[in-house]
Amino acid sequence: MTSTTGGSVGHSRRRKSFAFFHRPSVLHNSDISPWASQDDISPKPRPKSALFGSSSDTHEISTMLSTQSLRSKGLTKTSTSRPRSMFGSLKPYEITSPMVESSASSSLESSYSGTAQPHDSVIVHSGEVVTGAGLLRRKKEYFVLTNRELLRYKSEQKANEAFGFGGINASVRPSSVATMMGDLIIEQHKLVTMMNQVVAVYHPGGDAEVDSSVQVDYFEGGGVSSSGVPSSTVLVAASPTEAQLWIDRLRSVSLQARVESPPLAFPESTVEYIARRLESEKDYSPTHFQVFRVVQRSGKTTNRTNSIEDFQKMYSTICYLAIGIHKIHLVPYQRFTNQSITSISTVGTVSHAILNLTDLSLSHLDECFSLTFRSPCHNAQKWSLASADAPDIIQALRQSAEYLRPMWQIPPFSINIPESMKDEPLPDIPATPGDDLGGFDRTLSAYCTAYELDASNIVYAIQTDVEDSPRFVLYPPAHHRRHQYTDLEVLALLRTLRWNEWICSISFHGVSLQSLDRVYDNNGTEYEPRFLKGGRQINLKAGQGQKSLLVHELRALALYNGKLRRLDFSDCMKLRPESNNDEGAMIPGLAEKACAIVEAIMPLCRRGLTNVDWLVLTGIELVEADLDWLVDAAASRLAHFRGIELARCALTERMLTVFLNALVTHENTLESLDLSGNPGRMHSPSLNNSMCYFPFLRKLNLSRLLRTSGVDAVLAAETLLRWRLEELNLSETKLNAESIDAIATYLASPRSDSLQHLALQQCGLTSKDVAVLMHSMKRSSKTPRSLHLYIGRNPLSQNASCFIECIRQGITPSHLTMQMVDYPKEEMFQELIRAFSVNNTLVYLDISKASLPYEAGEQTCAELGNMFARNTTLRELDISGEQAILESARLGSGLVKSLARLAENTTLEVLRIELQALGTPGAMELASLIAKNKTLRQLYCEMNEIHLQGFTAMVNSMQKNTTLTYLPRMDRDRAEHVRCLKEKLFQPICVTSGTQDKKVDKERKSSFRKGVKGKKVSFSEDDALNLVGVEKSLMLLEEKWESEAQRLQGFLARNNMNLRSQKYTFARDIGFS
């Protein structure tokens, strides 16, 4: 093999030969030893491939080629018939009627040249073959193969004379021939090729069993140096057996000659030429670059007559096979002349992606091999090639595929090579700096290259601070004009995730996978999951008919990733189309089609073939066919479900009941259940009977649950006390007094100590109900309950004295969210703020989107300022507003004065104050806060109508602040500022035609939709000139804003570095490394 590493091309030593390449050993006891048969040849190990540079510990093994056995009676006169020369004994006895051969090789007429002389060589094989370039030019010739060259003669007699056997005494022993031949007058030898210049030896017909022709491709003239010219010779033997014997001898001699006298290295101009071709394909890297000389063969012929027309169709071309980072390239051969360098072929480089490889085949009879490629939903394309380096090429491709897919245990391509090569270890794959996630980026880039995609358009993140981490999270495309991925992008991503056991959970939340659900591949099955990891074939019998690519890919993802535990498909599939046509009739088969996600994964869960036990199907409409899959899997203990989330899945009452009854099987494993937002109306006693079977439940979501009327609690106290819940969500579910009492009982019990989130938003709770719950959850007078309570959108304004008293006395959990609470009177809001000012238990407070009858008055703003200055426990505060089309919830301009008191706060770390219309005065106040406050870490203040002047002031204040680590770039404020300026500056001059009443004209201008009837819009020359100036002004505004944003990023980077340095110093001081 000749490989290129690090931008240069040199000789790398060949692997040890295989059985059909093995060279015979010399029999030292005889002068002329017989040629070893193919069955007697034992395989030898081959050195590793030099994909990343040849190893220095490889070695060569040379053996001396011996001639075929020549008996002494072949050189003596006897009464019986004998061979007329020493070549007679080498001549095949089964030769009867030779076949005609066609060859366009110019090497047949080339005279012998070179340093090696025939009398210095050892004759290996000889015989009479048929050559010729046409029907009238076909002729029989005699070929002689030595251990260095291949020679041709007009006849066997000419060969005898050339080797000096015509006048030799019959009693002369063959061992003395070499001594006597030097004094004889020998006819000039006709050289076909030196054996170290051979590129490939193979059957041109493609079928070795019936093909009696042999083609030898080589370089004529200067060998494989800069002046070599590709040539070929076709020999037609008497029978396929004789042809195979020629191929075996030629291959063995060529291998030995290449070891003893290696071909010349690739010239620098050739390397540059090939590298330039790969660079045009964006596939060149000095560390991933290999070059081989190969022969591109034609396809197999169906006519077995070996006619002239057949051989003319079976043309071949010598070219370069280059292996780049992601592709395999066939580069046309480069012709060298004295004046310039040109390509021998006008055809450009042909390339295929390595990851599109579907078949690797290597012939055991000759040096032919084939590569088959197939893109998704396309027919396969096959390269028929031949090369003396075929084993090295095969192993290099296997290694390249493994490098691009390092986690794959079962490659998606078939390998038809000798068993000895399969067992050969591939060289170790070097570590790539900065490459983690099991080579995820490397594999994704390779698949995007194979499918001609832009990998930068795929946006994802890896989360490590979540349950079942690390978690892969896919986000919408990076392109601002696209909202979903194409089918090929989804396919590339799913195939990249397959086998990647570094990832334990995957989230496709909000990303549509619908595009791949409509794609069917009828041209190949190499990527379909048909085997387990151990190689055992699986037969799921999951449904009838052909499956979409989404089904196959999701099934393979769940089957082959052994560490994958959680899959989140929230809102990944659009709502199903209407099952009725325009006339109201049911469309056949539409309603029965199951969801591709359910159909792909549930059969694996039922048989225990996957470790996925947490499935999120939120927002996907499910039908009866999906229910069958769900119930079938839920009824099997092999599924071992930990979490099932079926929110907003259009489940009816019957579907919910049937599924819950089947889910009882997983009473010892189920930890999370989400049935929120389904239209099925549940009966409370039935729901409690079903839910009491899951004692290990940790998370329960029954929000937006419809239940029948009655006095029964949604969840009885007996049911709740069976659980140690961490999250309970009953938002938007009407709670009666019995339900509140049951929840209060549970909160007062030690069984609820693990509860971290309790969501009771829009449940009809009054202030008295909330006070009851707060008193129930209190544990100690000194330590608050570590619980996040959500009570927003409830009518808390009436009789709020008990609720406010709980806040004032610190009978609250550590986190409280009160979003979108309506305060009909401002006094109630003031009392609430005063209670928060003295509260000493709240760490997190969210009172955003508070609705007041008017803008906050001076007294309310003063109370807010007192809360900012006096509270000593709050770490995070959210007082953002809301801007809707019909109404808004803002505290007003008076909030600006309250912000000044934040400079006195010494505990607040996170402040959210968005959508409060602070304007430039508010920005100035925030700038003063930034300069003075030393504890604030994050400040969220976007969408406050802040212009460039205010933003610049905030950035300037960052020079004195060393603690703030987050401040937004104000991109949305900038866009809004530019839009307002454009509306003001690009206003055409409206000229009123005719006499109209001024009052009517004023009313028309003030209307929501201004009429233009009776008006003519005209632009003067001055207006046209002003437009240019306005555009320049807007451009300068954008540039100035971007400049300030870059300054801000620099200040934030400085503060983040200081914070990390402080954490490291603290850890070192307390003894942690």
GUFITOR-285444 format. One line per 8 residues: their letters; for each residue x, y, z of C-alpha. Coordinates in steps of 0.2 Angstrom, whole numbers. Example, Ala and Ser with C-alpha at 12.3 -4.5 7.8 and 13.67 -1.06 7.14 Angstrom:
as = 62,-22,39  68,-5,36
***
This chain:
mtsttggs = 0,0,0  6,18,-4  -2,30,9  0,49,11  1,56,28  5,73,34  4,80,16  18,69,9
vghsrrrk = 18,52,0  30,38,4  32,20,4  23,10,18  26,-8,20  13,-20,15  4,-31,26  9,-49,28
sfaffhrp = 1,-59,14  -15,-69,14  -17,-87,8  -19,-82,-10  -5,-70,-10  8,-81,-1  24,-84,-9  32,-101,-9
svlhnsdi = 47,-105,0  63,-112,-8  67,-130,-7  86,-129,-3  89,-147,-7  85,-146,-26  92,-134,-39  74,-131,-46
spwasqdd = 60,-133,-34  42,-135,-40  29,-121,-38  19,-123,-22  0,-126,-26  -12,-114,-19  -19,-126,-6  -1,-128,1
ispkprpk = 1,-109,4  -2,-104,22  -8,-87,27  3,-75,36  -2,-60,47  -2,-43,38  4,-27,47  -8,-14,52
salfgsss = -15,-1,39  -6,16,39  -21,27,39  -13,38,52  5,35,47  14,19,45  21,11,60  40,9,62
dtheistm = 39,-8,69  33,-17,52  45,-28,43  47,-36,26  48,-54,22  56,-59,6  57,-76,-2  66,-82,-17
lstqslrs = 55,-87,-32  59,-104,-39  56,-111,-56  43,-124,-60  50,-142,-60  60,-147,-75  64,-165,-77  81,-170,-85
kgltktst = 72,-180,-98  65,-164,-104  82,-159,-111  87,-176,-118  83,-185,-134  71,-200,-132  61,-210,-144  45,-203,-136
srprsmfg = 39,-185,-140  46,-172,-129  45,-153,-127  55,-144,-139  62,-133,-126  63,-130,-108  47,-121,-108  38,-137,-114
slkpyeit = 36,-144,-96  29,-127,-91  16,-128,-105  -1,-132,-100  -6,-150,-106  -24,-145,-108  -22,-132,-121  -32,-136,-136
spmvessa = -39,-122,-146  -34,-104,-140  -46,-90,-139  -44,-73,-147  -39,-58,-137  -41,-40,-139  -28,-28,-132  -24,-10,-135
ssslessy = -8,-10,-125  7,-1,-132  18,-11,-121  18,-26,-132  29,-17,-145  40,-9,-132  58,-16,-132  66,-23,-117
sgtaqphd = 75,-10,-106  81,-9,-88  95,-15,-77  89,-32,-75  94,-45,-88  84,-61,-92  99,-72,-87  99,-64,-70
svivhsge = 81,-69,-67  72,-85,-63  59,-92,-74  42,-94,-65  29,-98,-78  27,-98,-97  14,-103,-109  6,-99,-126
vvtgagll = -9,-87,-125  -19,-78,-138  -17,-59,-140  -23,-46,-153  -32,-30,-156  -45,-36,-168  -52,-51,-177  -39,-50,-191
rrkkeyfv = -25,-46,-179  -27,-60,-167  -12,-70,-165  -4,-83,-153  11,-77,-143  22,-85,-130  24,-76,-113  37,-79,-101
ltnrellr = 36,-74,-82  51,-72,-72  54,-66,-55  56,-48,-61  48,-46,-78  34,-52,-90  41,-55,-107  33,-59,-124
ykseqkan = 39,-68,-139  32,-73,-156  33,-91,-153  40,-104,-141  55,-107,-152  59,-88,-152  59,-89,-133  71,-104,-133
eafgfggi = 83,-95,-144  81,-79,-134  86,-89,-118  100,-99,-128  92,-116,-127  93,-119,-146  111,-125,-147  113,-131,-129
nasvrpss = 118,-149,-127  104,-159,-121  115,-166,-107  117,-149,-99  109,-147,-82  97,-133,-80  108,-127,-66  122,-122,-78
vatmmgdl = 110,-113,-90  113,-96,-82  132,-98,-84  131,-103,-102  118,-90,-108  130,-76,-106  141,-81,-120  126,-84,-132
iieqhklv = 119,-73,-145  102,-69,-139  88,-62,-149  82,-45,-141  69,-48,-127  52,-40,-129  47,-33,-112  29,-32,-107
tmmnqvva = 32,-24,-90  42,-25,-75  33,-34,-61  35,-20,-48  26,-9,-60  10,-19,-60  -6,-11,-54  -18,-25,-55
vyhpggda = -20,-43,-61  -38,-49,-64  -51,-57,-74  -58,-44,-86  -74,-53,-88  -79,-53,-70  -83,-71,-68  -67,-81,-64
evdssvqv = -76,-98,-65  -79,-97,-84  -67,-83,-89  -51,-88,-97  -44,-71,-100  -31,-62,-89  -29,-43,-89  -13,-35,-82
dyfegggv = -13,-16,-80  4,-8,-77  14,8,-80  24,8,-96  40,17,-98  46,25,-82  37,14,-71  26,23,-58
sssgvpss = 38,38,-59  33,54,-66  35,48,-84  25,32,-83  10,29,-94  -4,18,-90  -5,2,-101  -13,-15,-101
tvlvaasp = -12,-32,-108  -25,-45,-110  -20,-63,-111  -33,-77,-117  -28,-94,-110  -34,-111,-116  -46,-113,-101  -51,-105,-85
teaqlwid = -40,-116,-75  -25,-111,-85  -30,-92,-84  -32,-94,-65  -14,-102,-64  -7,-87,-74  -16,-75,-61  -9,-84,-46
rlrsvslq = 9,-83,-53  7,-65,-59  0,-60,-42  13,-69,-32  28,-63,-42  21,-45,-42  20,-45,-23  37,-52,-21
arvesppl = 44,-39,-34  36,-25,-25  43,-30,-8  61,-32,-16  60,-17,-27  46,-5,-21  37,6,-33  43,24,-33
afpestve = 34,36,-21  21,48,-28  29,64,-34  25,80,-25  16,87,-40  4,72,-40  1,74,-21  -3,92,-24
yiarrles = -14,88,-39  -24,75,-29  -25,86,-13  -31,100,-24  -45,89,-31  -50,84,-13  -50,102,-7  -62,106,-21
ekdyspth = -73,93,-12  -70,101,5  -63,84,10  -44,86,12  -35,85,29  -16,81,30  -20,68,44  -34,59,35
fqvfrvvq = -27,57,17  -22,41,8  -19,37,-10  -19,21,-19  -17,16,-38  -32,7,-44  -40,1,-60  -58,6,-63
rsgkttnr = -66,-9,-72  -82,-10,-82  -97,-20,-76  -99,-39,-79  -103,-44,-96  -117,-56,-99  -110,-64,-115  -98,-78,-111
tnsiedfq = -91,-80,-129  -75,-69,-126  -78,-61,-143  -69,-45,-149  -84,-35,-146  -85,-40,-128  -67,-36,-124  -69,-19,-132
kmysticy = -83,-15,-120  -73,-21,-105  -62,-6,-105  -52,-1,-89  -44,15,-83  -30,17,-71  -33,31,-58  -30,36,-41
laigihki = -41,31,-26  -40,44,-13  -48,42,5  -52,59,13  -60,64,29  -78,59,24  -77,53,6  -69,41,-6
hlvpyqrf = -63,49,-23  -58,42,-39  -46,55,-47  -41,54,-65  -23,49,-69  -11,63,-71  -1,64,-87  16,71,-86
tnqsitsi = 24,80,-101  40,90,-103  30,106,-105  15,104,-93  5,92,-83  -12,87,-89  -25,74,-84  -26,59,-95
stvgtvsh = -45,60,-93  -57,74,-96  -69,67,-83  -69,75,-66  -66,67,-49  -80,55,-44  -84,55,-25  -95,45,-13
ailnltdl = -97,47,5  -89,34,16  -105,33,27  -115,29,11  -105,13,9  -116,-2,9  -105,-16,3  -86,-21,3
slshldec = -82,-36,-8  -64,-43,-11  -62,-57,-24  -52,-72,-18  -46,-77,-35  -39,-61,-42  -36,-43,-37  -54,-37,-40
fsltfrsp = -64,-28,-27  -80,-18,-27  -87,-4,-17  -106,-1,-17  -114,16,-11  -131,21,-8  -139,37,-3  -156,37,6
chnaqkws = -171,33,-6  -159,31,-20  -153,16,-30  -136,9,-26  -120,13,-36  -106,1,-38  -88,4,-41  -79,-11,-49
lasadapd = -61,-9,-46  -45,-19,-45  -28,-16,-37  -13,-25,-30  -17,-15,-14  -35,-21,-13  -33,-28,5  -25,-12,11
iiqalrqs = -39,-2,3  -52,-13,11  -44,-12,28  -42,7,26  -60,10,22  -66,-1,37  -55,9,48  -61,26,41
aeylrpmw = -79,20,43  -75,15,61  -67,32,64  -82,41,58  -94,30,68  -83,25,83  -98,19,94  -106,7,81
qippfsin = -104,-11,85  -114,-18,69  -109,-8,53  -123,-4,41  -113,-12,27  -110,-30,21  -92,-36,21  -87,-50,9
ipesmkde = -68,-53,12  -58,-68,18  -60,-73,36  -42,-69,39  -44,-51,35  -60,-50,46  -50,-56,61  -36,-44,57
plpdipat = -36,-30,71  -37,-12,64  -25,1,69  -31,11,85  -41,27,81  -31,42,88  -40,53,100  -47,69,93
pgddlggf = -44,85,104  -60,92,110  -70,78,104  -82,70,117  -99,63,117  -93,47,109  -87,56,93  -105,64,91
drtlsayc = -99,79,82  -88,69,71  -102,57,66  -115,71,63  -103,80,52  -99,65,42  -118,61,39  -122,79,35
tayeldas = -108,78,22  -115,61,15  -132,69,13  -126,86,7  -132,95,22  -126,110,32  -121,104,49  -121,121,57
nivyaiqt = -140,122,54  -143,108,68  -143,116,85  -142,105,101  -136,106,119  -130,93,132  -138,95,149  -129,87,164
dvedsprf = -138,94,178  -155,85,175  -161,68,179  -155,54,168  -140,65,162  -132,68,151  -147,73,141  -146,78,122
vlyppahh = -158,92,118  -163,97,100  -168,114,97  -176,122,81  -164,125,66  -152,139,66  -158,147,50  -170,161,55
rrhqytdl = -182,157,40  -184,139,45  -195,132,59  -192,113,56  -179,102,50  -179,93,33  -181,74,32  -163,72,28
evlallrt = -158,82,43  -168,72,55  -162,56,47  -144,62,49  -147,66,67  -156,50,72  -142,39,64  -129,49,73
lrwnewic = -138,46,90  -139,27,86  -127,17,96  -121,33,106  -121,26,123  -113,42,130  -131,49,130  -143,43,143
sisfhgvs = -159,54,138  -164,63,122  -177,77,121  -185,82,104  -197,94,113  -205,105,101  -196,99,86  -206,92,72
lqsldrvy = -201,74,66  -216,74,54  -205,76,39  -197,59,41  -213,50,44  -219,53,26  -203,45,19  -201,27,13
dnngteye = -185,19,7  -189,5,-6  -171,3,-12  -162,-5,3  -163,-12,20  -145,-10,27  -151,2,41  -166,-7,46
prflkggr = -164,-15,64  -164,-33,61  -152,-40,73  -148,-38,92  -131,-33,98  -126,-51,100  -131,-54,82  -147,-64,85
qinlkagq = -161,-59,72  -176,-52,79  -194,-54,72  -206,-41,80  -220,-44,68  -226,-27,73  -240,-23,61  -241,-26,42
gqksllvh = -235,-16,27  -220,-6,24  -214,6,38  -208,24,36  -190,29,39  -195,37,56  -201,20,63  -185,11,58
elralaly = -174,25,65  -183,27,81  -183,8,83  -165,7,80  -161,21,92  -171,12,106  -164,-5,102  -145,-1,100
ngklrrld = -142,12,114  -140,2,129  -139,17,141  -154,26,134  -167,28,147  -178,43,143  -186,49,126  -195,65,125
fsdcmklr = -206,68,110  -217,82,116  -226,91,102  -215,82,89  -230,76,78  -243,87,71  -261,84,74  -269,71,64
pesnndeg = -279,76,48  -297,75,49  -303,57,47  -319,63,37  -319,69,19  -329,84,13  -345,73,12  -343,67,30
amipglae = -338,49,26  -324,41,35  -308,40,25  -303,21,25  -287,17,35  -283,35,41  -290,33,58  -282,16,61
kacaivea = -264,22,57  -254,22,73  -242,35,78  -224,31,71  -216,34,88  -228,22,97  -227,9,83  -208,10,84
implcrrg = -204,9,102  -219,0,111  -215,-17,103  -197,-16,110  -204,-12,127  -216,-26,127  -202,-39,123  -189,-31,135
ltnvdwlv = -177,-27,120  -174,-9,126  -169,0,141  -180,15,137  -192,16,152  -197,34,152  -208,40,137  -215,57,135
ltgielve = -228,59,121  -236,75,127  -245,84,113  -246,70,101  -264,65,97  -267,46,99  -280,35,92  -287,18,96
adldwlvd = -272,10,86  -260,18,97  -270,13,113  -267,-5,107  -248,-3,107  -248,6,123  -259,-7,132  -249,-21,125
aaasrlah = -233,-14,131  -241,-9,148  -247,-26,151  -229,-33,150  -218,-33,165  -203,-33,153  -206,-15,149  -202,-10,167
frgielar = -209,8,164  -203,22,176  -212,36,168  -227,39,156  -232,56,151  -248,57,140  -253,75,142  -264,83,128
calterml = -265,66,119  -284,67,116  -287,52,127  -305,48,130  -312,42,147  -312,24,140  -294,25,134  -289,32,151
tvflnalv = -297,19,161  -291,4,150  -273,11,150  -273,14,169  -279,-4,172  -265,-11,161  -252,0,169  -255,-9,186
thentles = -243,-21,181  -229,-9,184  -234,-5,202  -216,-8,208  -207,3,195  -219,17,190  -212,34,196  -220,47,185
ldlsgnpg = -237,49,177  -244,63,167  -262,63,161  -265,81,160  -275,90,147  -285,75,140  -304,77,136  -309,61,146
rmhspsln = -320,65,161  -314,55,175  -325,49,190  -315,53,206  -318,36,215  -312,26,199  -297,37,198  -292,34,216
nsmcyfpf = -294,16,214  -283,16,199  -270,27,207  -268,18,224  -258,4,215  -242,14,213  -233,16,230  -217,23,222
lrklnlsr = -224,37,212  -214,53,213  -221,64,200  -240,66,196  -248,78,184  -267,79,184  -269,97,178  -283,102,167
llrtsgvd = -292,86,172  -311,85,169  -320,75,183  -338,71,186  -348,82,199  -348,76,217  -342,79,234  -328,66,232
avlaaetl = -310,73,232  -300,72,216  -286,63,226  -292,56,243  -280,58,258  -278,39,259  -272,39,241  -260,54,244
lrwrleel = -253,46,260  -247,31,250  -234,41,240  -218,51,244  -221,64,230  -209,76,224  -220,85,211  -239,87,212
nlsetkln = -248,97,198  -267,100,200  -267,117,190  -283,121,181  -292,107,190  -307,113,200  -304,109,218  -318,107,231
aesidaia = -317,108,249  -314,90,251  -299,90,239  -291,105,249  -293,96,265  -285,80,258  -270,90,251  -269,99,268
tylasprs = -269,82,277  -255,76,266  -245,92,268  -246,90,287  -240,72,286  -221,67,286  -225,58,270  -225,74,261
dslqhlal = -207,80,267  -200,75,250  -213,86,240  -203,100,231  -216,107,219  -235,110,222  -244,118,208  -262,124,212
qqcgltsk = -264,138,199  -281,142,193  -290,130,204  -302,142,212  -292,144,228  -297,158,240  -285,167,252  -292,157,266
dvavlmhs = -288,140,257  -270,146,254  -268,150,272  -274,133,277  -261,125,266  -247,136,272  -251,132,290  -251,113,285
mkrssktp = -234,113,277  -225,123,291  -213,112,300  -202,124,311  -203,142,316  -184,144,312  -182,135,296  -195,137,281
rslhlyig = -202,123,271  -191,119,256  -206,119,244  -211,129,228  -229,134,229  -238,140,213  -255,149,217  -256,161,203
rnplsqna = -272,165,193  -283,162,209  -295,174,217  -284,179,231  -290,197,233  -305,194,244  -303,192,263  -285,191,261
scfiecir = -281,196,279  -276,178,284  -266,175,269  -256,191,271  -254,187,290  -246,171,285  -233,180,274  -230,193,287
qgitpshl = -226,180,301  -216,169,289  -228,155,288  -223,152,269  -213,140,259  -196,145,253  -202,148,235  -219,157,230
tmqmvdyp = -226,160,213  -241,172,212  -242,176,193  -257,185,185  -266,189,201  -280,202,199  -280,216,213  -297,226,211
keemfqel = -290,238,224  -273,245,225  -273,245,244  -273,226,245  -258,225,234  -249,238,246  -253,227,261  -246,212,252
irafsvnn = -230,222,248  -228,227,266  -230,209,271  -216,204,259  -205,218,266  -204,210,283  -205,191,278  -190,181,283
tlvyldis = -193,164,275  -195,168,256  -180,165,245  -189,166,228  -204,177,224  -213,179,208  -227,193,208  -225,196,189
kaslpyea = -240,201,178  -249,209,193  -265,217,187  -270,234,195  -284,245,191  -272,259,186  -254,262,186  -246,260,203
geqtcael = -247,276,213  -234,285,223  -238,275,239  -237,258,230  -220,263,222  -214,268,239  -219,252,247  -210,243,233
gnmfarnt = -194,253,237  -196,249,255  -197,230,250  -181,232,240  -172,240,254  -178,231,269  -180,212,264  -165,202,269
tlreldis = -169,185,263  -175,186,245  -162,179,232  -173,180,216  -187,192,212  -198,194,197  -209,209,195  -210,209,176
geqailes = -226,215,167  -236,209,153  -240,217,136  -255,209,126  -265,215,112  -281,219,122  -273,224,139  -257,226,148
arlgsglv = -251,223,166  -238,236,171  -234,245,187  -231,262,177  -217,275,177  -217,276,196  -208,260,197  -192,270,191
kslarlae = -191,279,208  -192,262,217  -177,255,208  -166,268,217  -169,258,233  -161,242,226  -144,250,229  -147,247,247
nttlevlr = -151,228,245  -137,217,250  -145,199,247  -154,200,230  -144,191,216  -157,189,202  -169,202,196  -182,201,182
ielqalgt = -190,217,177  -196,215,159  -210,223,150  -212,237,162  -209,251,149  -195,259,159  -189,269,144  -173,279,145
pgamelas = -176,286,163  -177,268,169  -161,263,160  -152,277,168  -158,271,185  -153,254,181  -136,260,176  -134,269,193
liaknktl = -140,252,201  -127,242,192  -113,254,197  -118,254,216  -125,236,219  -112,223,223  -122,208,226  -133,207,210
rqlycemn = -128,193,198  -141,193,185  -152,207,178  -166,203,165  -173,220,159  -177,217,140  -192,224,131  -193,240,141
eihlqgft = -192,252,127  -174,256,131  -165,266,117  -147,267,113  -143,281,125  -150,271,140  -141,255,134  -124,265,132
amvnsmqk = -126,271,150  -129,253,157  -114,247,147  -103,261,154  -108,257,172  -102,239,169  -84,247,171  -86,249,189
nttltylp = -96,232,192  -86,216,195  -100,205,201  -114,205,187  -113,190,176  -128,192,165  -135,208,156  -145,206,140
rmdrdrae = -139,213,124  -156,221,121  -158,214,104  -177,216,105  -176,233,111  -164,238,97  -176,230,84  -191,240,91
hvrclkek = -181,256,91  -175,254,73  -193,250,68  -200,265,77  -187,276,68  -191,269,51  -210,273,54  -206,291,59
lfqpicvt = -193,295,45  -201,286,30  -217,295,30  -223,301,13  -230,318,11  -249,317,9  -256,331,-2  -275,333,-1
sgtqdkkv = -284,336,-18  -300,345,-18  -309,356,-5  -313,345,10  -318,349,28  -303,350,40  -313,341,53  -317,327,42
dkerkssf = -299,326,37  -293,326,55  -305,312,60  -299,302,45  -281,303,51  -285,298,68  -294,282,63  -287,265,66
rkgvkgkk = -285,262,47  -282,278,38  -291,281,22  -282,287,7  -297,292,-4  -295,309,-11  -276,309,-7  -261,308,-18
vsfsedda = -245,302,-11  -230,311,-19  -211,311,-15  -201,327,-19  -183,327,-24  -178,333,-7  -187,317,0  -177,306,-11
lnlvgvek = -161,314,-5  -167,312,13  -170,294,11  -151,291,8  -147,300,24  -160,291,34  -153,274,28  -135,279,33
slmlleek = -141,285,50  -150,269,53  -134,259,48  -124,270,60  -137,266,74  -135,248,71  -116,249,71  -116,259,87
weseaqrl = -127,247,96  -117,232,90  -101,240,96  -109,243,114  -115,225,114  -97,219,111  -91,230,125  -104,222,136
qgflarnn = -99,205,132  -81,209,136  -86,215,154  -97,200,157  -83,188,152  -71,197,164  -84,196,178  -87,177,175
mnlrsqky = -68,174,175  -67,183,192  -81,172,199  -73,156,193  -57,162,201  -66,165,218  -74,148,218  -57,140,214
tfardigf = -49,149,228  -63,145,240  -62,127,236  -43,127,238  -44,135,255  -57,122,262  -46,108,256  -54,102,239
s = -44,101,223
***
